[in-house]
Structures are given as structure tokens and as C-alpha cells.
Amino acid sequence: MMQRLIHILWPSFIVAGAADIVFATLFDPLQIMYRGEALIGNRLGAYTVGFFAFWLLGIASSALTCYFQRSADEINRCPLPPRSRPEGCPKREDGGCC
């Protein structure tokens, strides 16, 4: 589980850093206006919010990649041992199904 978490968080952190560098190079956050007023008051706050927004997008992307990378057996596998599965479960060992 920890390795999967690292596979999600580390690449998204690197991408967020690169995206924040590009954002800081192309845009001045003090000039981003909404209804004639500056949206954010200081640059450092804007870059911080931007970094975490980019990081969340990267986490979502990496998590979806890990999710869709699983095989059908992993997705459809029953987490319960065969004897503790409910009555009528087709995957129960004692043949308690039709």
C-alpha cells in the first residue's frame, strides 16, 4: 500500500513543481482579474495555491493510472475468504449456489 501511495504522490509532486514553474513564468498572479479586481492579493499565496492545485490534478491523474492498471482479476476478486462468503455466493467453495 505504501509503495502504491509513493507511486501516486511522487510523480504528481514533480509535475506540480514543473507546472508551477511554467505558471510563474507565464502569468503574473496580481494581474489576474475577476470583475475588475485582483483575484489574489500576493504572489507567494498565488504560487502556493497554484502548486497545490497542480499537485491535486497530478494526484488524480496518477491515481487513475494506478486504478486502470489493475487486472480484471484484481478488481473482481472477493476480499472475503471462501468459507465466510454469504450464502448463495457463486464463489463459495461448498457449492451453496444454483
Buried (B, 14 or more C-beta within 10 A) or exposed (E): EEEEEEBBBEBBBEBBBEBBEEBBEEEEBEEEEEEEEEEBEEEEEBBEEBBEBBBEBBBEBBBEEEEEEEEEEEEEEEEEEEEEBEEEBEEBEEEEEE
